[in-house]
């Protein structure tokens, strides 16, 4: 199992930037795909981005070109750089980790609020 702790959420004006961090611990971290989901109030959960153990990245259509996911293997931390933020990006952002054969783990979530 992987333990995850998110940080970096907050309040920002539209057009601004935030960087979320997901600190991971556990013996399978290096083999994990780690990513982000978000859930806005009253809406379904939406997948945002992920990065696999080889550094390959994927993004949801709504964030392509604005968000960048990266990982620092020395620090066991994954980052989500969010630029050109829009009010519709407002949500609780959850970090997750998944490894084949070991299932998935989730963080506690961090609130991102984008003011118009």
N, C-alpha and C positions, 0 to 999 in steps of 0.2 A: 504494500500500500504506500501511496505517496501522500504526504501532508502538504497542504497548500495554504499560504497566507497572502491575501491581496492587500495592496495599499496604493495610495496615489489618487483616489477619487476626490471629488470636491465640486465646487461651484465655479463655472467659467462663463464668460460672455461668448455669444455666438461668434464664430470665426477664430476663437482662441484654441489653445492646445492644452492637453494634459498627458501625462505619462503614467500608466498603471504598471505596477510591479506585482509579480506573483513569485513569491519565494517558496521553493519546493524542497522537501526533505524526504528521505527514504531511499532504500537500496535500489529501487528501480527508476530513479529519476532520470538517469542518463539515457535510458532506453525508452523513455516516455514521449509520446506526443502530448504537447501542452497547448492549451488554447483558451479561448474566451467565448462565453455566451453572454447575452444580456437579456434583461427582461424589464420592459417598461410597465408602469402601472396599468393594469387592466388589459395587457396584451400578452400574446404568447411569447415564449422564450425564443430568442433569435441567435443563431450561431454567428459569430463575428470573425474569428480568425484562428488559425492553428499553425504550429511549427513542429515538425517531427524531429526525431533524434539526429537526423542528418542535416538539419537546418532548412529543409524545404518548407515553404510557407504557402498557405492558402487563405483567401479572404472571402467574406460574404460580399455580395454585389453592392450592398448599401454602403460599404466602407472602403471599397477598392479605390486606391489613389489618395486616400486621406489617412488611413491607419497603416501602421507598420508594426509587425510583430517580430521580435528578435529574442535570442536567448544567450545568456552568458553562462556557459557550462561550468566555469570555475566558481561562479557564485550560486549555481543552481537556481537561477532566476530568469524568468521570462518577462519581457517588457511589451507593453502595448502603447506605442506612441500614437496619439490621436491628434490630428491636426484638422484645421478648418471645421471645427465642431459646429453642429447644428442643433437646434432645440430638439429635434427628433432623435438625437443621440442620447437624450436623457434616459437613464435606466440604471438598474443595479447590474453591475458587471461581475460575472462569476468566472473564476479561473477553474479549469479542469485539467486533469491528466489521465491519460489512458495508455495502457500497455497490454499488448496481446497476451491473453492468459491470466491477467491480473485484474481486469476490470477497470473501473474508473473511480477517481477521487475528485472531490469538489472543495473549493474554498468557501468562505463565509459570505463573500460578496462585498463590493464596495460601490457606493452611490456616486454616480456622475450626473450632475445637473448642469444643463446648458441654458443660460438665460438669453432670451431674445432681445 
